[in-house]
Amino acid sequence: MTTPLDLPGYAHVYSGKVRDLYAPLDADGTPREDQLLLVASDRISAYDHVLTTEIPDKGAVLTQMSLWWFEQLADIVPHHVISTDVPEAVARRAVLVERLDMVPVECVARAYLTGGGLGEYTATGTVSGIALPEGLVDGSKMPEPIFTPSSKAPAGEHDQPISYDDVVAEVGADRAAELSDLTRRILVRGNEIATERGIIIADTKVEYGYRPDGQVVLADEVLTPDSSRFWLADQYEPGRTQASYDKQFVRNWLTSEASGWDKASDTPPPALPDEVVEQTRAKYVEAYEALTGQTF
């Protein structure tokens, strides 16, 4: 269980798998209802488990990467960041954001076929009900990015694919069309920028919220190795598992014989060995530096 940080002037509101939320306090000690302090921890999750081992600097890397991407996407959709002026204890890994009414579905876009999408395609020839050409393999680039939403599962449970019609039923036809369009445009823009820097973004999950006036706002993180599959462009080859920058590195170790863990069991995953921690941190930093051109 996560122990909240002692942040003077803030009240702990919620802790997720890897992020913690705090509300700024007014002068009388009342939590504000319009703002939140979003803190990215160094925790890492895999297979619906939060691992006992943290990845040093992960929270800072992902926060700084998201801030960079928010600027690149500002002409497509506004974002929720108010300020990066945060308490020193969470400097670089926290941002002050708008408190939004969050969209109740996970918005996912895929440009390449892999993961759960590949499994569905192999069985049915479709992904989220969308028919795809015959003959695609693991890593194939799809004709165009597709919107493949999923449910927002309770903590400890796995998000489940849902249909576009399910999204329409949840948020209405106009809003569903807007979410689909925005998510696919974000992935397209992401790849336009990332591929020039040696990274392919195979797919991504995007979070949105509504402002009081109903405007859709980009929230949480965006186009990071935690919310997306980052592949090394110079090693890309359809038909096999791709070399990646993302936490697939951790997943691969957990499911290897070296970990001794049975993914199908109810037991929690083992602690990561030092070399996996170091290599994972290096991958996150390498992705940040390759994308932004800045030294972490």
C-alpha positions as CSV (number, residue, x, y, z in Angstrom):
1,M,0.0,0.0,0.0
2,T,1.3,3.4,-0.9
3,T,2.2,5.8,1.9
4,P,1.2,9.3,1.1
5,L,3.9,11.9,1.1
6,D,3.9,14.7,3.7
7,L,3.5,17.7,1.5
8,P,2.7,20.9,3.5
9,G,-0.2,22.7,1.9
10,Y,-1.6,19.6,0.2
11,A,-4.0,16.9,1.2
12,H,-3.7,13.3,-0.2
13,V,-6.7,12.5,-2.4
14,Y,-5.9,9.2,-4.2
15,S,-3.1,6.8,-5.2
16,G,-3.2,4.7,-8.3
17,K,-0.8,2.2,-9.6
18,V,1.9,4.7,-10.3
19,R,0.5,8.1,-9.7
20,D,-0.6,10.0,-6.6
21,L,-3.1,12.9,-6.4
22,Y,-3.0,15.7,-3.8
23,A,-5.4,18.7,-3.5
24,P,-3.9,22.1,-2.7
25,L,-5.3,23.6,0.5
26,D,-6.8,27.0,0.8
27,A,-5.7,29.3,3.6
28,D,-8.3,27.8,5.9
29,G,-7.1,24.3,5.2
30,T,-10.0,23.4,2.9
31,P,-8.9,21.3,-0.2
32,R,-9.4,23.1,-3.4
33,E,-12.0,21.5,-5.8
34,D,-10.6,22.9,-9.1
35,Q,-6.9,21.8,-8.9
36,L,-4.8,18.8,-8.2
37,L,-1.1,18.0,-7.7
38,L,-0.4,15.1,-10.0
39,V,2.7,13.2,-8.8
40,A,4.4,10.5,-10.9
41,S,6.1,8.0,-8.6
42,D,8.9,5.6,-9.5
43,R,6.6,2.6,-9.1
44,I,6.2,0.4,-12.1
45,S,3.3,-2.0,-12.9
46,A,3.1,-5.0,-15.1
47,Y,0.4,-7.6,-15.6
48,D,-1.9,-5.7,-13.3
49,H,0.5,-5.8,-10.4
50,V,2.5,-3.0,-8.9
51,L,6.0,-4.3,-8.5
52,T,7.8,-4.0,-5.2
53,T,10.9,-2.7,-7.0
54,E,10.9,0.9,-8.2
55,I,12.7,2.4,-11.2
56,P,14.8,5.4,-10.1
57,D,13.9,8.7,-11.9
58,K,11.0,7.0,-13.8
59,G,8.5,9.5,-12.5
60,A,10.6,12.5,-13.5
61,V,11.4,11.1,-16.9
62,L,7.7,10.5,-17.7
63,T,6.6,13.8,-16.3
64,Q,9.1,15.8,-18.3
65,M,8.4,13.7,-21.5
66,S,4.6,14.4,-21.1
67,L,5.3,18.1,-20.7
68,W,7.3,18.1,-23.9
69,W,4.6,16.3,-25.8
70,F,1.8,18.6,-24.4
71,E,3.6,21.4,-26.3
72,Q,3.9,19.4,-29.5
73,L,0.1,18.5,-29.4
74,A,-1.2,21.9,-28.2
75,D,-2.7,22.7,-31.6
76,I,-4.7,19.4,-31.6
77,V,-6.1,19.4,-28.0
78,P,-5.6,21.5,-24.9
79,H,-3.9,19.9,-21.9
80,H,-4.6,20.0,-18.1
81,V,-1.3,21.5,-16.8
82,I,-1.5,24.7,-14.9
83,S,2.0,25.0,-13.5
84,T,5.2,23.2,-12.9
85,D,5.9,25.2,-9.8
86,V,5.5,22.4,-7.2
87,P,7.0,21.4,-3.8
88,E,10.7,20.7,-3.9
89,A,10.0,17.1,-2.6
90,V,8.3,16.3,-5.9
91,A,10.2,18.6,-8.2
92,R,10.3,17.5,-11.9
93,R,8.0,14.6,-11.2
94,A,4.8,16.5,-10.4
95,V,2.6,19.1,-12.0
96,L,-0.3,21.2,-10.8
97,V,-3.3,20.4,-13.1
98,E,-6.9,21.2,-13.6
99,R,-9.4,19.0,-11.8
100,L,-11.5,17.5,-14.6
101,D,-14.5,15.2,-15.0
102,M,-12.6,12.3,-16.4
103,V,-13.8,10.4,-19.5
104,P,-15.0,7.0,-18.4
105,V,-13.3,4.9,-21.1
106,E,-9.7,4.2,-22.0
107,C,-9.0,5.8,-25.4
108,V,-6.5,3.6,-27.3
109,A,-5.2,4.1,-30.8
110,R,-3.1,1.5,-32.7
111,A,-0.9,2.1,-35.7
112,Y,0.8,-1.3,-35.7
113,L,-0.5,-4.7,-35.0
114,T,0.8,-6.4,-31.8
115,G,-0.2,-7.4,-28.3
116,G,-3.8,-8.0,-27.6
117,G,-4.8,-6.6,-31.0
118,L,-2.7,-9.3,-32.7
119,G,-4.4,-12.0,-30.7
120,E,-7.9,-10.8,-31.7
121,Y,-6.8,-10.4,-35.3
122,T,-5.4,-13.9,-35.5
123,A,-8.7,-15.3,-34.2
124,T,-11.2,-13.2,-36.1
125,G,-9.4,-11.0,-38.7
126,T,-10.6,-7.9,-36.7
127,V,-9.4,-5.6,-33.9
128,S,-12.2,-4.1,-31.8
129,G,-14.6,-5.2,-34.5
130,I,-12.6,-3.3,-37.2
131,A,-11.8,-5.6,-40.2
132,L,-8.2,-5.5,-41.2
133,P,-6.4,-6.9,-44.4
134,E,-5.4,-10.5,-44.5
135,G,-1.8,-11.6,-44.0
136,L,-0.8,-9.2,-41.3
137,V,1.8,-10.4,-38.7
138,D,3.2,-9.3,-35.4
139,G,4.5,-5.7,-35.9
140,S,2.7,-5.1,-39.2
141,K,1.8,-1.4,-39.9
142,M,-1.9,-1.1,-40.4
143,P,-3.3,0.9,-43.3
144,E,-4.2,3.7,-40.9
145,P,-4.4,4.1,-37.2
146,I,-7.5,2.6,-35.6
147,F,-9.4,3.5,-32.4
148,T,-9.6,0.5,-30.1
149,P,-11.2,1.6,-26.7
150,S,-11.3,-0.4,-23.6
151,S,-13.1,-0.2,-20.2
152,K,-11.7,1.5,-17.2
153,A,-11.3,-1.5,-14.9
154,P,-11.2,-1.2,-11.1
155,A,-7.8,-1.4,-9.4
156,G,-6.3,-4.9,-9.6
157,E,-8.4,-5.8,-12.6
158,H,-7.6,-5.7,-16.3
159,D,-9.0,-3.3,-18.8
160,Q,-11.3,-5.1,-21.3
161,P,-11.7,-4.2,-25.0
162,I,-15.0,-2.5,-25.7
163,S,-16.7,-1.6,-29.1
164,Y,-17.1,1.8,-30.5
165,D,-20.8,1.4,-30.0
166,D,-20.1,0.9,-26.3
167,V,-18.3,4.2,-26.3
168,V,-21.3,5.9,-28.0
169,A,-23.6,4.4,-25.3
170,E,-21.3,5.8,-22.6
171,V,-20.6,9.3,-23.9
172,G,-22.9,9.9,-26.9
173,A,-22.2,9.8,-30.6
174,D,-20.7,13.2,-31.0
175,R,-18.4,12.8,-28.1
176,A,-17.3,9.3,-29.2
177,A,-16.4,10.6,-32.6
178,E,-14.4,13.4,-31.1
179,L,-12.5,11.1,-28.8
180,S,-11.7,8.7,-31.6
181,D,-10.5,11.5,-33.9
182,L,-8.4,13.1,-31.2
183,T,-6.7,9.8,-30.1
184,R,-5.8,8.8,-33.7
185,R,-4.5,12.3,-34.5
186,I,-2.4,12.3,-31.4
187,L,-0.8,9.0,-32.5
188,V,-0.3,10.2,-36.0
189,R,1.4,13.4,-34.8
190,G,3.4,11.4,-32.3
191,N,4.8,9.2,-35.1
192,E,5.5,12.1,-37.4
193,I,7.8,13.5,-34.7
194,A,9.1,10.3,-33.2
195,T,10.1,8.5,-36.4
196,E,12.4,11.3,-37.3
197,R,14.1,10.6,-33.9
198,G,14.4,6.8,-34.4
199,I,11.3,5.8,-32.5
200,I,8.1,4.1,-33.7
201,I,5.0,4.5,-31.5
202,A,3.1,1.3,-32.2
203,D,0.1,2.2,-30.1
204,T,-0.9,4.5,-27.2
205,K,-3.5,5.0,-24.5
206,V,-4.7,8.5,-23.9
207,E,-6.7,10.0,-21.0
208,Y,-9.1,12.9,-21.3
209,G,-11.3,14.9,-19.1
210,Y,-14.0,17.5,-19.4
211,R,-13.8,21.1,-18.3
212,P,-17.0,22.5,-16.7
213,D,-17.9,24.0,-20.1
214,G,-17.7,20.5,-21.7
215,Q,-14.4,21.0,-23.5
216,V,-12.3,17.9,-23.9
217,V,-8.8,18.2,-22.3
218,L,-5.8,16.0,-22.5
219,A,-4.9,14.7,-19.0
220,D,-2.6,12.4,-17.1
221,E,0.5,11.5,-19.3
222,V,0.8,11.3,-23.0
223,L,3.0,9.4,-25.5
224,T,5.3,8.0,-22.9
225,P,6.9,4.5,-22.6
226,D,4.3,3.7,-19.9
227,S,1.2,4.6,-22.0
228,S,2.6,3.5,-25.4
229,R,4.7,0.9,-27.1
230,F,8.0,2.5,-28.2
231,W,10.0,0.5,-30.8
232,L,13.5,1.2,-32.1
233,A,13.0,2.2,-35.7
234,D,16.3,0.9,-36.9
235,Q,15.6,-2.6,-35.6
236,Y,12.0,-2.7,-36.8
237,E,11.1,-5.9,-38.6
238,P,7.5,-7.3,-38.9
239,G,7.0,-10.9,-37.9
240,R,8.8,-10.9,-34.6
241,T,8.9,-9.2,-31.2
242,Q,10.3,-5.7,-31.7
243,A,13.1,-4.1,-29.7
244,S,11.5,-1.6,-27.4
245,Y,12.0,1.4,-25.1
246,D,9.0,0.7,-23.0
247,K,8.3,-1.5,-20.0
248,Q,8.0,-4.6,-22.2
249,F,11.6,-5.1,-21.1
250,V,10.3,-5.7,-17.5
251,R,7.4,-7.9,-18.8
252,N,9.8,-10.0,-20.7
253,W,11.9,-10.6,-17.6
254,L,8.9,-11.4,-15.5
255,T,7.7,-14.1,-17.9
256,S,11.2,-15.6,-18.4
257,E,12.5,-18.6,-16.6
258,A,14.9,-16.4,-14.8
259,S,12.2,-14.8,-12.7
260,G,10.7,-18.1,-11.6
261,W,7.2,-16.4,-11.6
262,D,4.0,-18.0,-12.9
263,K,2.0,-15.2,-14.5
264,A,-1.1,-17.4,-14.3
265,S,-0.8,-17.7,-10.5
266,D,-2.3,-15.4,-7.8
267,T,1.2,-14.7,-6.4
268,P,2.7,-11.3,-6.8
269,P,5.7,-10.9,-9.1
270,P,9.2,-11.1,-7.6
271,A,11.5,-8.2,-7.0
272,L,13.4,-7.1,-10.1
273,P,17.2,-7.8,-10.1
274,D,19.5,-4.8,-10.0
275,E,20.6,-5.3,-13.6
276,V,17.0,-5.2,-14.9
277,V,16.3,-2.0,-12.8
278,E,19.4,-0.3,-14.3
279,Q,18.6,-1.4,-17.8
280,T,15.0,-0.3,-17.5
281,R,16.0,3.1,-16.1
282,A,18.5,3.5,-19.0
283,K,15.7,2.7,-21.5
284,Y,13.4,5.4,-20.1
285,V,16.2,8.0,-20.1
286,E,17.3,7.0,-23.6
287,A,13.8,7.4,-25.0
288,Y,13.4,10.8,-23.4
289,E,16.7,12.0,-24.7
290,A,16.1,10.6,-28.2
291,L,12.7,12.3,-28.4
292,T,13.4,15.7,-26.9
293,G,17.1,16.1,-27.9
294,Q,17.6,17.2,-24.3
295,T,19.9,15.6,-21.7
296,F,18.0,14.2,-18.7
